[in-house]
Amino acid sequence: GLLTYDLQTTQSWLDPFRGTDMTAEKEHAKVEMGEPDGLRQVTGVYGQTNFYTGYLKEWKAGRGKFLELLKQLTGSMEFLQSDIYNEEQELNGLKAALAHEQAQLTDEVTELDEALANYDEFRKEKERLKKVIESLKTKIAESKNLLTDLEQVLQQAVLMYKKAKATLVSEHAAGKDGLLSLSQVHI
């Protein structure tokens, strides 16, 4: 009688879902929805503590704010990764165009050198070619400036992405440390 009841009461404390209607299957479904593994196992014992009510319950799927924030952050990171990829593709295209322009400029400078060697015969042509060279140099300078600007924007985007990723990891680690500490108390 009394010994059996005491033994059953003591054994009930070993049930990770003590005092709740949660089962291992339900918990697995919640974990699939994004909840931290083991969150539902501490509810029965620690559900009334400030740590649980003020922090841990915010990780619950459908109710807590942290999973939505994590979803938004993940979406933002994916968007930034897509932007970085697109900017890298555009930058590669600009680099190829710049290389092509530089090759053309080199060819035209070579042609100009040959034309200048025959200066007496091509005096009028000389003035036209000088204008062409200046125009090409201006275009190359503008292309280089544009390329430099795009590289700076890409670097800023990469830095922002890395900062956001580091913040996510550190915030998650801070929350995870709290869970580990809680589970150590549970043991």
C-alpha positions as CSV (number, residue, x, y, z in Angstrom):
1,G,0.0,0.0,0.0
2,L,1.8,3.0,1.3
3,L,5.3,1.9,0.2
4,T,4.0,1.1,-3.3
5,Y,2.4,4.6,-3.5
6,D,5.6,6.3,-2.3
7,L,7.6,4.2,-4.8
8,Q,5.2,5.1,-7.7
9,T,5.3,8.8,-6.7
10,T,9.1,8.7,-6.7
11,Q,9.2,6.9,-10.0
12,S,6.9,9.5,-11.5
13,W,9.6,12.1,-11.1
14,L,11.7,10.1,-13.7
15,D,9.0,10.8,-16.4
16,P,10.4,13.7,-18.5
17,F,6.8,14.7,-19.3
18,R,5.6,14.6,-15.7
19,G,2.5,16.7,-15.1
20,T,1.8,17.4,-18.9
21,D,-0.1,15.6,-21.7
22,M,3.1,15.6,-23.8
23,T,4.4,12.4,-25.3
24,A,7.6,11.5,-27.1
25,E,5.7,11.6,-30.4
26,K,4.2,15.0,-29.7
27,E,7.6,16.3,-28.6
28,H,9.2,15.0,-31.8
29,A,6.6,16.8,-33.9
30,K,7.3,20.0,-31.9
31,V,11.1,19.6,-32.5
32,E,10.3,19.2,-36.2
33,M,8.5,22.5,-36.1
34,G,11.7,24.1,-34.8
35,E,11.5,23.9,-31.0
36,P,14.8,23.1,-29.2
37,D,15.1,19.4,-28.4
38,G,14.1,18.7,-24.7
39,L,12.2,21.9,-24.2
40,R,8.9,20.0,-23.4
41,Q,10.7,17.7,-21.0
42,V,11.4,20.5,-18.5
43,T,7.8,21.9,-18.4
44,G,6.4,19.6,-15.7
45,V,9.2,20.2,-13.2
46,Y,10.4,23.8,-14.1
47,G,7.2,25.2,-15.7
48,Q,6.6,27.7,-12.9
49,T,10.2,29.1,-12.7
50,N,11.0,32.5,-13.9
51,F,13.6,31.1,-16.3
52,Y,11.0,28.9,-18.0
53,T,8.1,31.5,-18.0
54,G,10.4,34.4,-19.0
55,Y,12.7,32.7,-21.5
56,L,12.2,29.1,-22.4
57,K,8.5,29.3,-23.2
58,E,9.4,31.9,-25.9
59,W,11.0,29.0,-27.8
60,K,7.6,27.1,-28.1
61,A,6.4,26.6,-31.7
62,G,3.3,28.7,-32.5
63,R,3.5,30.7,-29.3
64,G,7.0,32.0,-28.7
65,K,8.7,34.9,-30.4
66,F,12.2,33.3,-30.8
67,L,11.3,30.9,-33.5
68,E,9.6,33.6,-35.6
69,L,12.7,35.8,-35.1
70,L,14.9,33.0,-36.1
71,K,12.8,32.4,-39.2
72,Q,13.0,36.1,-40.1
73,L,16.8,36.1,-39.6
74,T,17.2,33.0,-41.7
75,G,15.1,34.6,-44.4
76,S,17.2,37.7,-44.3
77,M,20.4,35.7,-44.4
78,E,19.2,33.8,-47.5
79,F,18.2,37.1,-49.1
80,L,21.7,38.5,-48.4
81,Q,23.4,35.4,-49.7
82,S,21.3,35.7,-52.9
83,D,22.2,39.4,-53.2
84,I,25.9,38.6,-52.6
85,Y,25.8,36.0,-55.3
86,N,24.1,38.4,-57.7
87,E,26.6,41.1,-57.0
88,E,29.5,38.8,-57.4
89,Q,28.1,37.7,-60.8
90,E,27.7,41.3,-61.9
91,L,31.2,42.2,-60.6
92,N,32.6,39.3,-62.6
93,G,30.8,40.5,-65.7
94,L,32.2,44.0,-65.2
95,K,35.7,42.6,-64.7
96,A,35.4,40.8,-68.0
97,A,34.1,43.9,-69.7
98,L,37.0,45.9,-68.2
99,A,39.6,43.4,-69.3
100,H,38.1,43.5,-72.8
101,E,38.1,47.3,-72.8
102,Q,41.7,47.3,-71.6
103,A,42.7,44.9,-74.4
104,Q,41.1,47.2,-76.9
105,L,42.8,50.2,-75.4
106,T,46.1,48.4,-75.7
107,D,45.5,47.6,-79.3
108,E,44.4,51.1,-80.1
109,V,47.4,52.6,-78.3
110,T,49.7,50.3,-80.4
111,E,47.9,51.5,-83.5
112,L,48.4,55.1,-82.4
113,D,52.1,54.6,-81.8
114,E,52.4,53.3,-85.4
115,A,50.4,56.2,-86.7
116,L,52.5,58.7,-84.8
117,A,55.6,57.2,-86.3
118,N,54.3,58.5,-89.6
119,Y,53.5,61.9,-88.2
120,D,54.2,63.9,-91.3
121,E,51.8,61.9,-93.4
122,F,49.0,61.7,-90.9
123,R,49.0,65.0,-89.2
124,K,45.2,65.4,-89.3
125,E,44.7,61.8,-88.3
126,K,46.9,62.4,-85.3
127,E,44.4,64.9,-83.7
128,R,41.5,62.5,-84.2
129,L,43.4,59.6,-82.6
130,K,44.3,61.7,-79.6
131,K,40.6,62.4,-79.0
132,V,39.9,58.7,-79.3
133,I,42.6,57.9,-76.8
134,E,41.3,60.4,-74.3
135,S,37.8,59.2,-74.7
136,L,39.0,55.6,-74.2
137,K,41.0,56.6,-71.1
138,T,38.0,58.4,-69.7
139,K,35.9,55.3,-70.3
140,I,38.5,53.1,-68.7
141,A,38.8,55.4,-65.7
142,E,35.0,55.5,-65.3
143,S,34.8,51.7,-65.6
144,K,37.6,51.3,-62.9
145,N,35.7,53.7,-60.6
146,L,32.5,51.8,-61.1
147,L,34.3,48.5,-60.4
148,T,35.9,49.9,-57.3
149,D,32.5,51.1,-56.1
150,L,30.9,47.7,-56.7
151,E,33.7,45.9,-54.9
152,Q,33.2,48.2,-51.9
153,V,29.5,47.5,-51.9
154,L,30.1,43.8,-52.1
155,Q,32.6,44.0,-49.2
156,Q,30.1,45.8,-47.1
157,A,27.3,43.3,-47.9
158,V,29.7,40.4,-47.0
159,L,30.6,42.1,-43.7
160,M,26.9,42.7,-42.9
161,Y,26.2,39.1,-43.7
162,K,29.0,37.8,-41.5
163,K,28.0,40.1,-38.6
164,A,24.4,38.9,-38.8
165,K,25.5,35.3,-38.9
166,A,27.9,35.8,-36.0
167,T,25.1,37.4,-34.0
168,L,22.7,34.6,-34.8
169,V,25.3,32.0,-33.7
170,S,26.2,33.8,-30.5
171,E,22.5,34.4,-29.5
172,H,21.7,30.8,-30.2
173,A,24.7,29.7,-28.2
174,A,23.6,31.9,-25.3
175,G,20.2,30.3,-25.3
176,K,21.6,26.8,-25.7
177,D,24.0,27.3,-22.8
178,G,20.9,28.1,-20.6
179,L,19.2,24.9,-21.8
180,L,22.3,22.8,-21.0
181,S,22.6,24.3,-17.6
182,L,18.9,23.6,-17.0
183,S,19.4,20.0,-18.1
184,Q,22.3,19.6,-15.8
185,V,20.1,20.7,-12.9
186,H,17.5,18.1,-14.1
187,I,20.1,15.3,-13.7
